[in-house]
Amino acid sequence: RHLGELHDAGLLTDDEFSDKKAELLAEL
């Protein structure tokens, strides 16, 4: 699933979302 969907669904906290987003961006 898309990271944003998990965040919107409340499955990720804002902190977790930020961490995951940073990881994904670092891989680019």
N, C-alpha and C positions, 0 to 999 in steps of 0.2 A: 504493500500500500504506500501511497504517497505520504511523505513526512507531514505535510500540512494537514492531511486528512486525520492522521493520528493525533495531531495537536488539537485540531478542532473538536475531535471526539472526546478530548479530555484524557487520552491515553498517555499523553506526554505532558509533563509540566513545562512551564516556560523555560526553566533552566535546562531541562533535558533537551527541549527543542532547540535551544540556542547551541548547546554542545553538539548535537547531531548535525545541525546546519553548518557549524564551523568545521566539523570533520569532513562533511561532504564537499565543502568549498575548498578545503585543503587538498583534496584528492584531484581537483581539476587542474 
